[in-house]
Amino acid sequence: MLEETESMIKHYVNATKNNFIKVGKLLKQILQAQEYKELDFTSFENYADSERFYKMFQMHSSHAFSLIDVYEKFGNLNSNALELISLRQLIELAKVKDVEVRDELIKQAPFKNIEEVKSKTI
């Protein structure tokens, strides 16, 4: 029974990570196509900081940009590697500008905690 329940939890956690990346992709679409202008917003940041956006998605522009960043960096990451990295760790790893350094860090996953990732991204 426990193994079955753990398997279901693992499935949902991984689905959450994949959805996180999919949301980033959709937000990038809004940004690049300037779809926010349909509602008379002058910038994506203004749109993402609006009351409408917050009520709809419960996030502000800083989180929206983090999701876009995670999509850009990890949208093509294979699911096996993605399983080893938490959502918060993905956000921290996305901040690493050097692709080679980031790829090396991904190979070192799993990380015990977010501080371990932050210490390696400096």
matplotlib code that plots the C-alpha trace (Angstrom):
import matplotlib.pyplot as plt

x = [0.0, 2.8, 4.7, 1.6, 0.8, 4.5, 4.3, 1.3, 2.9, 6.0, 3.8, 2.0, 5.2, 6.7, 3.5, 3.7, 7.2, 6.2, 3.2, 5.5, 7.6, 4.4, 3.2, 6.5, 6.2, 2.7, 3.8, 6.7, 4.2, 2.2, 5.5, 6.9, 3.6, 2.8, -0.7, -1.0, -1.6, -5.0, -6.0, -4.2, -1.2, 2.0, 4.3, 4.3, 5.5, 2.5, 0.2, 1.9, 1.7, -2.0, -4.8, -6.4, -3.3, -2.9, -6.5, -6.2, -2.9, -1.9, 1.5, 3.3, 5.7, 8.8, 7.4, 6.1, 9.6, 11.1, 8.7, 9.7, 13.4, 12.8, 11.1, 13.9, 16.6, 14.9, 12.1, 14.0, 15.4, 14.7, 12.2, 14.8, 16.9, 13.8, 12.8, 16.0, 15.5, 12.9, 10.9, 12.8, 16.1, 15.0, 14.4, 17.9, 19.6, 17.9, 19.8, 23.1, 24.1, 26.9, 25.3, 28.3, 28.3, 24.5, 24.7, 27.4, 25.2, 22.3, 24.6, 25.2, 21.5, 19.8, 20.5, 19.6, 18.3, 18.0, 21.1, 23.2, 22.1, 22.5, 26.1, 27.0, 25.4, 27.5]
y = [0.0, 2.5, 1.9, 2.4, 5.7, 6.9, 6.1, 8.2, 11.1, 10.8, 11.0, 14.1, 15.8, 15.2, 16.4, 19.6, 20.2, 19.6, 21.9, 24.6, 24.5, 24.5, 27.6, 29.3, 28.4, 30.0, 33.1, 33.5, 33.3, 36.2, 38.1, 37.5, 38.0, 41.0, 39.5, 41.7, 44.6, 43.2, 44.4, 47.8, 46.9, 48.7, 45.9, 42.3, 43.5, 45.8, 43.0, 40.5, 43.0, 43.7, 42.8, 40.8, 38.7, 38.1, 37.1, 34.7, 33.1, 34.1, 35.4, 38.6, 39.5, 38.3, 34.8, 34.9, 35.9, 33.0, 30.6, 31.9, 31.5, 27.9, 27.1, 28.7, 26.8, 23.4, 23.1, 20.4, 18.7, 15.0, 13.7, 11.6, 14.6, 16.7, 14.1, 14.8, 18.5, 20.4, 23.3, 25.8, 24.3, 24.7, 28.4, 28.7, 26.7, 28.9, 31.9, 30.3, 32.1, 29.8, 26.8, 24.5, 25.3, 24.8, 21.5, 20.3, 21.2, 19.3, 16.2, 16.6, 16.3, 15.4, 18.2, 17.9, 21.4, 24.8, 26.1, 23.5, 24.7, 28.4, 27.8, 26.2, 28.9, 31.7]
z = [0.0, 0.9, -2.3, -4.3, -2.5, -2.9, -6.6, -7.0, -5.0, -7.2, -10.3, -9.1, -8.0, -11.5, -13.2, -11.1, -12.3, -15.9, -15.5, -14.0, -17.2, -19.4, -17.6, -18.2, -21.9, -22.1, -20.2, -22.6, -25.5, -23.9, -23.5, -27.0, -28.9, -26.7, -26.1, -23.0, -25.3, -26.1, -22.6, -23.1, -20.9, -22.0, -20.9, -19.7, -16.3, -15.9, -17.0, -14.6, -11.7, -12.3, -10.0, -12.8, -13.3, -9.6, -9.1, -12.0, -11.3, -7.7, -8.7, -9.5, -12.3, -10.5, -10.2, -13.8, -15.0, -12.9, -14.6, -18.0, -17.1, -15.9, -19.2, -21.2, -19.3, -18.7, -21.2, -23.0, -19.9, -19.9, -17.3, -15.5, -14.7, -13.9, -11.3, -9.3, -9.0, -6.9, -8.2, -6.0, -7.1, -10.8, -10.1, -8.5, -11.2, -13.9, -12.4, -13.5, -16.7, -17.7, -19.5, -18.9, -15.1, -15.0, -16.9, -14.5, -11.5, -13.0, -13.3, -9.5, -8.6, -6.4, -3.9, -0.3, 0.1, -1.6, 0.2, -1.5, -4.9, -3.9, -2.7, -6.0, -8.2, -6.8]

ax = plt.figure().add_subplot(projection="3d")
ax.plot(x, y, z, "-o")
ax.set_aspect("equal")
plt.show()
